[in-house]
Amino acid sequence: MEVQFLIDEKEKIKIEIKNEGHTLCNPIVKELWKDDKVEVAGYSIDHSLVSNPLLTVEGSDAKGSLKKAIARLSKKVTGMDDKFKKIK
């Protein structure tokens, strides 16, 4: 996965996430909305077969909020992975 910052400001970021889709972006946006500092969180994909998602985050610390959301998601996925390993 490659990430390119199109807008990189303290209160607003817009990134293109290459070769990804709804499966990655939707959980990130849902997790971002749990942060009180986030005012705008969303993504768009012009065409799912030929376009990359554009993720937009606005708030008092946009990049920090994104980092925290990704860290929380990472913990959830790791916990789920451990549970699946226990299935026989």
C-alpha positions as CSV (number, residue, x, y, z in Angstrom):
1,M,0.0,0.0,0.0
2,E,1.3,3.4,-0.9
3,V,-0.1,6.6,0.7
4,Q,0.4,10.1,-0.9
5,F,-0.5,13.2,0.9
6,L,-2.4,15.6,-1.3
7,I,-3.1,18.1,1.5
8,D,-0.9,18.0,4.6
9,E,-1.9,20.7,7.1
10,K,-2.4,20.6,10.8
11,E,-6.2,20.9,10.6
12,K,-6.8,19.1,7.3
13,I,-5.3,16.2,5.5
14,K,-6.3,14.6,2.2
15,I,-4.5,11.4,1.2
16,E,-4.7,9.0,-1.7
17,I,-4.4,5.4,-0.7
18,K,-3.2,3.5,-3.7
19,N,-4.5,0.0,-4.5
20,E,-7.0,-0.1,-1.7
21,G,-10.8,0.3,-1.4
22,H,-13.8,0.3,0.8
23,T,-12.5,-2.6,2.9
24,L,-9.8,-0.4,4.4
25,C,-11.3,3.1,4.2
26,N,-14.7,2.4,5.8
27,P,-13.3,1.1,9.1
28,I,-10.8,4.0,9.3
29,V,-13.5,6.5,8.8
30,K,-15.8,4.9,11.4
31,E,-12.9,4.9,13.9
32,L,-12.1,8.5,13.1
33,W,-15.6,9.5,14.0
34,K,-15.0,8.3,17.6
35,D,-12.5,11.1,18.1
36,D,-14.0,14.3,19.5
37,K,-11.3,16.4,17.7
38,V,-12.5,15.2,14.3
39,E,-14.9,17.5,12.5
40,V,-14.8,15.9,9.0
41,A,-13.9,12.3,8.1
42,G,-14.8,10.6,4.9
43,Y,-13.5,9.1,1.7
44,S,-14.5,8.9,-1.9
45,I,-13.7,6.5,-4.7
46,D,-14.6,7.7,-8.2
47,H,-14.7,4.2,-9.7
48,S,-13.8,1.1,-7.7
49,L,-12.0,-0.6,-10.6
50,V,-9.8,2.2,-11.7
51,S,-9.6,4.9,-8.9
52,N,-7.8,5.0,-5.6
53,P,-9.6,6.2,-2.5
54,L,-9.2,9.8,-1.3
55,L,-9.4,10.0,2.5
56,T,-10.1,13.5,4.0
57,V,-9.8,14.3,7.7
58,E,-10.4,17.7,9.3
59,G,-10.0,18.6,12.9
60,S,-7.8,20.3,15.4
61,D,-5.0,17.6,14.9
62,A,-6.0,15.8,11.7
63,K,-2.9,13.7,11.3
64,G,-2.7,12.8,15.0
65,S,-6.4,11.7,14.9
66,L,-5.7,9.5,11.9
67,K,-2.7,7.9,13.6
68,K,-4.7,7.2,16.8
69,A,-7.6,5.7,14.7
70,I,-5.2,3.4,12.9
71,A,-3.6,2.4,16.2
72,R,-7.0,1.5,17.7
73,L,-7.9,-0.5,14.5
74,S,-4.6,-2.3,14.6
75,K,-5.3,-3.4,18.2
76,K,-8.8,-4.7,17.2
77,V,-7.4,-6.7,14.3
78,T,-4.6,-8.2,16.4
79,G,-7.2,-9.2,19.0
80,M,-9.4,-10.8,16.3
81,D,-6.4,-12.6,14.8
82,D,-5.5,-14.1,18.2
83,K,-9.1,-15.4,18.6
84,F,-9.1,-17.0,15.2
85,K,-5.9,-18.8,16.0
86,K,-7.6,-20.5,19.0
87,I,-10.3,-22.0,16.7
88,K,-9.7,-25.7,16.1
